[in-house]
Amino acid sequence: MEFIRTEIPDVVICKPQIFGDHRGYFTETYRKDKLEEFLGYKVNFCQDNESKSSYGVLRGMHYQKPPFTQSKLVRVIEGRVLDVAVDMRKGSPHFGKSVAIELNAKDGNQLFVPRGFAHGFIVLSATATFAYKCDNYYAPNYDTGFLYNDESLNIDWQVPENDLLLSEKDKKQPPFSQAEVFDINKNLYD
Ligand SMILES: Cc1cn([C@H]2C[C@H](O)[C@@H](COP(=O)(O)OP(=O)(O)O[C@H]3O[C@H](C)C(=O)[C@H](O)[C@H]3O)O2)c(=O)[nH]c1=O
């Protein structure tokens, strides 16, 4: 497993090693020890999620408020998505900045999105199956988000506006200015 820091260093690309042979392939998709060694802190994933979506579906931007803040280790098991994380940590030099990384089933690349970030993705292929680990349980009363196209974030979703498919909830998310602000000096992993 290779780890590569993105332009927001706490958001990390994880590149699993793929062993191909005449039967197909094998790959270790997650190693707790290797991820924690790279990060320098413990991450205890407790819930796995999966969603399938068609081209243009945008799920985001989402996060859970404290005390149910989540880290996510996300990957695509079929298709291709643009995966986006937004830094919500007051005191971060990257506050309000986003990282947008293409994830696809062929490369098997993953993205580690730490606590203190909002997450979302858009489907770039005909369909995409998205699978990810969370280190806190789903808490519907703490599940919230902000508008995917908030002008202050300037995220390029790479899909024409007319092709976008969002939930009613995501169409009505509040602006980023009304979102939770996490304190980067308060360890989100205590
Ligand atoms: C997230 C979640 C949802 N649900 C139920 C609630 C709804 O009845 C249904 C669909 O939920 P929602 O529309 O919030 O699903 P997404 O739009 O894919 O939400 C996810 O979108 C982006 C990509 C994220 O990073 C989050 O993990 C999550 O917010 O699944 C559950 O039962 N458990 C869960 O953990």
The ligand as an SDF file (V2000), in Angstrom:
LIG
                    3D

 35 37  0  0  0  0  0  0  0  0999 V2000
  -25.1050    7.7380    5.1810 C   0  0  0  0  0  0  0  0  0  0  0  0
  -26.1220    6.7390    5.6470 C   0  0  0  0  0  0  0  0  0  0  0  0
  -27.4180    6.7420    5.1630 C   0  0  0  0  0  0  0  0  0  0  0  0
  -28.3190    5.8120    5.6120 N   0  0  0  0  0  0  0  0  0  0  0  0
  -29.6700    5.8290    5.0380 C   0  0  0  0  0  0  0  0  0  0  0  0
  -30.4020    7.1470    5.2100 C   0  0  0  0  0  0  0  0  0  0  0  0
  -31.2740    7.2170    3.9670 C   0  0  0  0  0  0  0  0  0  0  0  0
  -32.4900    6.5360    4.1860 O   0  0  0  0  0  0  0  0  0  0  0  0
  -30.4780    6.4520    2.9060 C   0  0  0  0  0  0  0  0  0  0  0  0
  -29.7270    7.3560    1.9440 C   0  0  0  0  0  0  0  0  0  0  0  0
  -28.9880    8.2880    2.7410 O   0  0  0  0  0  0  0  0  0  0  0  0
  -28.2970    9.5260    2.0630 P   0  0  0  0  0  0  0  0  0  0  0  0
  -29.1870   10.1150    1.0220 O   0  0  0  0  0  0  0  0  0  0  0  0
  -27.7740   10.4320    3.1660 O   0  0  0  0  0  0  0  0  0  0  0  0
  -27.0600    8.8030    1.3130 O   0  0  0  0  0  0  0  0  0  0  0  0
  -25.8440    9.5730    0.6190 P   0  0  0  0  0  0  0  0  0  0  0  0
  -26.3300   10.7920   -0.1000 O   0  0  0  0  0  0  0  0  0  0  0  0
  -25.0900    8.5470   -0.1310 O   0  0  0  0  0  0  0  0  0  0  0  0
  -24.9750   10.0550    1.8620 O   0  0  0  0  0  0  0  0  0  0  0  0
  -23.5820    9.8300    1.9310 C   0  0  0  0  0  0  0  0  0  0  0  0
  -23.0090   10.6970    1.0020 O   0  0  0  0  0  0  0  0  0  0  0  0
  -21.6420   10.9810    1.1050 C   0  0  0  0  0  0  0  0  0  0  0  0
  -20.9330   10.3130   -0.0400 C   0  0  0  0  0  0  0  0  0  0  0  0
  -20.9740   10.7030    2.3710 C   0  0  0  0  0  0  0  0  0  0  0  0
  -19.7630   10.8630    2.4810 O   0  0  0  0  0  0  0  0  0  0  0  0
  -21.7350   10.2440    3.5400 C   0  0  0  0  0  0  0  0  0  0  0  0
  -21.2370    8.9670    3.9240 O   0  0  0  0  0  0  0  0  0  0  0  0
  -23.1900   10.1260    3.3570 C   0  0  0  0  0  0  0  0  0  0  0  0
  -23.7570   11.3650    3.7550 O   0  0  0  0  0  0  0  0  0  0  0  0
  -29.5330    5.6440    3.6460 O   0  0  0  0  0  0  0  0  0  0  0  0
  -27.9890    4.8660    6.5500 C   0  0  0  0  0  0  0  0  0  0  0  0
  -28.8350    4.0400    6.9440 O   0  0  0  0  0  0  0  0  0  0  0  0
  -26.7120    4.8520    7.0480 N   0  0  0  0  0  0  0  0  0  0  0  0
  -25.7620    5.7440    6.6440 C   0  0  0  0  0  0  0  0  0  0  0  0
  -24.6070    5.6810    7.1200 O   0  0  0  0  0  0  0  0  0  0  0  0
  1  2  1  0
  2  3  2  0
  2 34  1  0
  3  4  1  0
  4  5  1  0
  4 31  1  0
  5  6  1  0
  5 30  1  0
  6  7  1  0
  7  8  1  0
  7  9  1  0
  9 10  1  0
  9 30  1  0
 10 11  1  0
 11 12  1  0
 12 13  2  0
 12 14  1  0
 12 15  1  0
 15 16  1  0
 16 17  2  0
 16 18  1  0
 16 19  1  0
 19 20  1  0
 20 21  1  0
 20 28  1  0
 21 22  1  0
 22 23  1  0
 22 24  1  0
 24 25  2  0
 24 26  1  0
 26 27  1  0
 26 28  1  0
 28 29  1  0
 31 32  2  0
 31 33  1  0
 33 34  1  0
 34 35  2  0
M  END
$$$$
